[in-house]
Amino acid sequence: MELLMATAAEAADMLGVSCSSVYGLIAAKPLGSIKIGRSRRISVASIHNVAAERAGAELVEASRERSGESATP
């Protein structure tokens, strides 16, 4: 069975960041989460989306650096 929800610690491991960073992403809304009692669970789909967005942004930035483009217009 595929995991649908993860704890903050599991999300942090998946993203390679700290738990504090995960809670910051929850507050900023990129990570979708729900409360179950006193616990918070993060959607694994939103973890994958954040990872893909960050990887895409890093690829774009690396491409700009190689081509000599400025990151700001």
MODAZI-V461886 format. One record per residue. N is the residue number from 1. RES is the residue in three letters. PSI is psi as a letter, one per 30 degrees, with the letter a starting at -180 (none if undefined). Layout:
n: (N:N)
res: (RES:RES)
psi: (PSI:PSI)
//
This chain:
n: (1:2:3:4:5:6:7:8:9:10:11:12:13:14:15:16:17:18:19:20:21:22:23:24:25:26:27:28:29:30:31:32:33:34:35:36:37:38:39:40:41:42:43:44:45:46:47:48:49:50:51:52:53:54:55:56:57:58:59:60:61:62:63:64:65:66:67:68:69:70:71:72:73)
res: (MET:GLU:LEU:LEU:MET:ALA:THR:ALA:ALA:GLU:ALA:ALA:ASP:MET:LEU:GLY:VAL:SER:CYS:SER:SER:VAL:TYR:GLY:LEU:ILE:ALA:ALA:LYS:PRO:LEU:GLY:SER:ILE:LYS:ILE:GLY:ARG:SER:ARG:ARG:ILE:SER:VAL:ALA:SER:ILE:HIS:ASN:VAL:ALA:ALA:GLU:ARG:ALA:GLY:ALA:GLU:LEU:VAL:GLU:ALA:SER:ARG:GLU:ARG:SER:GLY:GLU:SER:ALA:THR:PRO)
psi: (k:k:k:e:l:l:l:e:e:e:e:e:e:e:f:h:l:l:e:e:e:e:e:e:e:e:e:f:f:f:k:k:l:l:k:j:b:f:l:k:k:k:k:e:e:e:e:e:e:e:e:e:e:e:e:e:e:e:e:e:e:e:e:e:e:e:f:g:l:k:f:k:none)
//
